[in-house]
């Protein structure tokens, strides 16, 4: 099974495929209306000089069936870099074959090779199959912390009260 599955870093030539998979994932997560990413944003933040994320594609016998987006972070507590799994997605027709586990193992190996201290990610609280999958991986659920998003008008209102940065 795993020998037929390969992973490689995405390039700008893969941009339309990555954008398509992002839309597929958003639909599966009931968030299709939230997708606003543009090719220009992908070019700048994933493939450009200002890149803050990396994308990898998974292929089953040369057919694109999965994608993985990773972000690099730093833990102030441990003093080590942390890899954040923004997205791990396997297309519906290829699920149930262990490919998600292979992608998470790929990420763990990436983290170890680059001396990262941990992997972090989040999951929607209603996504029971994903939660059970992460439990089977041996991941520990963090308790006592709530995650927040601040965007749009609320982000703009808060930014208006910011002091000017000196220097």
C-alpha positions in Angstrom: 0.0 0.0 0.0 2.5 2.7 1.2 4.9 1.8 -1.6 2.3 3.0 -4.1 1.9 6.3 -2.3 4.5 9.0 -2.8 4.9 12.5 -1.4 6.6 15.5 -3.0 6.8 19.2 -2.3 4.3 21.2 -4.4 5.6 23.8 -6.9 4.0 26.8 -8.6 3.0 24.4 -11.4 0.8 22.6 -8.9 -1.0 25.7 -7.8 -4.4 25.0 -9.4 -4.3 21.4 -8.1 -3.6 22.7 -4.5 -6.4 25.3 -4.8 -8.8 22.6 -6.0 -7.9 20.4 -3.0 -8.3 23.3 -0.6 -11.8 23.8 -1.9 -12.6 20.1 -1.7 -11.4 20.0 1.9 -13.4 23.1 2.8 -16.5 21.5 1.3 -15.9 18.3 3.4 -15.5 20.5 6.5 -18.7 22.4 5.7 -16.8 25.6 5.2 -16.9 26.0 1.4 -18.1 29.6 1.8 -15.0 30.5 3.8 -12.5 29.8 1.0 -11.1 33.1 -0.2 -7.5 32.1 -1.1 -6.3 33.5 -4.5 -3.4 32.3 -6.7 -1.6 35.6 -5.8 -1.8 34.7 -2.1 -0.6 31.2 -2.8 2.2 32.6 -4.9 3.3 35.0 -2.2 2.9 33.0 1.0 3.6 29.4 -0.1 5.9 29.7 -3.1 7.4 33.2 -2.9 10.1 35.0 -0.9 7.6 35.7 1.9 6.6 32.1 2.2 5.2 31.1 5.6 3.9 27.7 4.7 4.9 24.6 2.7 2.7 22.4 0.7 3.2 18.7 -0.1 1.2 16.6 -2.5 0.5 12.9 -2.1 0.2 10.6 -5.1 -1.3 7.2 -5.4 0.2 5.5 -8.4 0.9 9.0 -9.9 -2.7 10.3 -9.3 -2.9 13.3 -6.9 -5.0 12.1 -3.9 -3.8 14.2 -0.9 -2.3 17.4 0.2 -0.5 18.6 3.3 0.1 22.2 4.4 2.7 22.9 7.1 3.6 26.1 8.9 6.6 26.8 11.0 6.2 28.2 14.5 8.3 28.6 17.6 7.4 27.5 21.2 8.3 30.1 23.8 7.9 27.4 26.5 10.2 24.7 25.1 12.4 27.1 23.1 12.1 24.8 20.0 10.5 25.2 16.6 7.1 23.5 16.2 5.5 22.3 13.0 1.9 23.2 12.7 -0.2 21.0 10.4 -2.6 23.5 8.9 -4.2 21.0 6.5 -4.0 17.3 6.0 -6.4 16.2 3.4 -7.1 12.9 1.5 -9.6 13.0 -1.3 -12.8 11.0 -0.5 -12.2 8.3 -3.0 -8.8 7.5 -1.4 -9.8 7.5 2.2 -9.6 4.4 4.4 -6.3 3.2 3.0 -4.0 4.6 5.6 -2.9 7.6 3.6 -3.7 10.1 6.3 -1.4 8.1 8.7 1.3 8.1 6.1 1.0 11.9 5.7 1.2 12.4 9.5 4.2 10.0 9.6 5.8 12.1 6.8 5.2 15.2 8.9 6.7 13.6 12.0 9.8 12.6 10.1 10.0 16.1 8.6 9.8 17.5 12.2 12.5 15.2 13.5 14.9 15.9 10.5 14.5 19.7 11.1 14.9 19.4 14.9 11.3 20.5 15.7 10.2 19.8 19.2 6.5 18.9 18.4 3.7 18.8 15.9 0.5 20.8 16.5 -2.8 20.9 14.8 -6.5 21.4 15.4 -9.7 19.6 14.4 -13.3 20.7 14.3 -15.1 19.4 17.4 -17.8 17.7 15.4 -15.3 15.7 13.2 -15.5 12.4 15.1 -13.6 10.3 12.5 -10.7 12.7 12.5 -10.7 12.9 16.3 -10.6 9.1 16.5 -7.8 9.0 13.9 -5.7 11.4 15.9 -6.4 9.5 19.1 -5.1 6.3 17.4 -1.9 8.1 16.4 -1.3 8.7 20.1 -1.8 12.4 19.9 -2.7 14.1 23.2 -5.7 16.4 23.3 -4.9 19.7 24.8 -7.5 20.7 27.4 -8.0 24.0 29.2 -7.4 26.1 26.0 -9.9 27.7 23.6 -8.9 28.8 20.2 -10.1 32.1 18.7 -10.2 33.6 15.3 -10.3 37.4 14.8 -10.9 38.5 11.2 -12.7 41.0 9.0 -14.3 44.1 10.7 -13.3 42.9 14.2 -9.6 42.7 13.2 -9.8 46.1 11.6 -11.4 47.7 14.7 -8.8 46.2 17.0 -5.9 47.3 14.7 -7.2 50.9 14.7 -6.2 51.2 18.4 -2.7 50.0 18.0 0.3 52.2 18.9 2.8 53.2 16.3 5.9 50.9 16.1 9.0 52.8 16.9 12.3 52.2 15.1 
